[in-house]
Amino acid sequence: MRHYIGIELGVNDTVVGVVDKYGHLIRKESQPTGIERPFEEIIKDAATLIKQVLEKDEIDIKSVKYIGVGFPGIPNLKEGYIVRSDNLNLRNVSVRTELQKYYHLPVLVENSANCAALAESVSGAAEDIDFSVTVKIGNGIGCGIIVNNKIYSGFNFAGAEPGHMVIAMGGESCSCGRKGCWEAYASANALIRQTRIAAESNPGSLIHKVVNNDLSQITVFTAFEAAKLGDGAAKEVVNKYIEYLGEGIVNIVNVIMPEAIIISGEISKLGETLLNPLKDIVDSRIYSKDIAQPELKTAEMGSAAIVIGAAMLGLYKETSIPG
Amino acid sequence: MRHYIGIELGVNDTVVGVVDKYGHLIRKESQPTGIERPFEEIIKDAATLIKQVLEKDEIDIKSVKYIGVGFPGIPNLKEGYIVRSDNLNLRNVSVRTELQKYYHLPVLVENSANCAALAESVSGAAEDIDFSVTVKIGNGIGCGIIVNNKIYSGFNFAGAEPGHMVIAMGGESCSCGRKGCWEAYASANALIRQTRIAAESNPGSLIHKVVNNDLSQITVFTAFEAAKLGDGAAKEVVNKYIEYLGEGIVNIVNVIMPEAIIISGEISKLGETLLNPLKDIVDSRIYSKDIAQPELKTAEMGSAAIVIGAAMLGLYKETSIPG
């Protein structure tokens, strides 16, 4: 039996998983990434983690075909290095060269949102869908476009960043330097910020109660919980947030018209509470009414999505590799 | 020698052209479309125009392989009909059935901006570019995405409408029903509106002089001309307009990262006057700096782009036809 190793190089944790050819996770282990350390040490630790994962399941390294690595940022797919990762504070470092110090295996790299999208396509919410876009709502908004089980990332591998599509010219400042990007309105961080501001301006709001008067405990679920309890300020946060999210989704539909859009990230656990009002916005605002419309779904791969997608990189090669 | 007929069903004129296999226009003729008339009559006139065009060049109808038809709206590619064209005020009418009353030839239909984009790709500004987006600035903003000489229009053939991407939530009303769409800020109509408003609020502006005090004569060039003469109000219109156009282009780059973006429509005649400041905005605002960037170019196909692209439809089949 063949095995595939996926690594998620995350801001907080490095996760290593071993996956079978169907995209099923056999085991994963994680440890803090420690991004303040030299890159060589981070990769050395990942290499040790690979050894541990394989040993725990008595998997022979000879059965492993390659190692795939997902990270937040821009990859150079051909040469296996990180062009830029603002989140990991890395530029032009070779994942391939470092990992191959420990394993004589092919090493593939990819943006982590693209990995998550690939995982949904291989064995998750987009399994039977030829052309999907996965929208990953986290600190920012990461996206992956999948066409026929292949990642599409543009001619220079840096594409599919609708999080940095301006929806409100001159609006909220974004980490990318523009003003009004979608992720400045519809990321998890943005929702938490919007919830906190509403709480601060409404001392009587139930938002305070939901977090036991500790606003640092606000999560993406807080406003939804308080809204369910009937709180007006929270309802306004929820309605506006869903509208922000919807405007970006309608934009994606109008621009590239995929068969399905998959919402992933922690907030997707809300299921229909999120999806139903979002569908109403999308249905009423898309340009091309009167014909078949993209499906809107929540993700199914959970927290292992990036690791699984990274492990599948070699099986489903990118369409954007020229030639 | 084989010939290909292209028809542009436009709001004002119907244009019929005959084209060789290299996408070179041999001859075209036009007449007013008369959109208030029954669809059958419009197509009957187009059929007569085909006859005239062929006769003038003594081209035998037997050398014609098929007829391609471009129109503003949503096509059903498989069955050759117009799903919806708000501009032509048509819904669910079969171009194929009507044209085949006069010619026993295959009839293909496509959105006119997609035809223009295909023409640029076959023999225009995107000739050597695998993956291009053509942005056609007219009454609205029409776009076509071309991948390897094929039109990409999404799973339901209604995609590639970045003109209806919101860049200013809650902003200017758009014909599509949303508020803040790109075309409400960056179309030719929008620029003319912006120029008129600036003239009305600045009685001493040179805009008045450029149009001989007749604001109904304002074109997409008026503000640029007055700005060149040093007029402050016109300069502001020009700078803002280029920023609006740039915001949408940066969005397209961040979302789908094509190799090149081709600006077409009358305003593209401004050449570097338009392109240079636009490039500055794009370079400074795109998400993925430090790597190869899409080229920004002006269109080369001129007013025959839609006819030529329509004529080429059968040679370069759509990628979005399933199977």
Interface residues (C-beta under 8 A of the other chain):
Chain A: I74 V83 R84 R91 D130 F131 I145 S153 G154 F155 N156 A158 G159 A160 E161 P162 H164 M165 V166 I167 A168 M169 G171 C176 G177 R178 G180 Y244 E247 V250 N251 I252 N254 V255 I256 M257 P258 E259 S284 R285 Y287 S288 D290 I291 A292 Q293 P294 P322
Chain B: I74 V83 R84 R91 D130 F131 I145 S153 G154 F155 N156 A158 G159 A160 E161 P162 H164 M165 V166 I167 A168 M169 G171 C176 G177 R178 G180 Y244 E247 V250 N251 I252 N254 V255 I256 M257 P258 E259 S284 R285 Y287 S288 D290 I291 A292 Q293 P294 P322
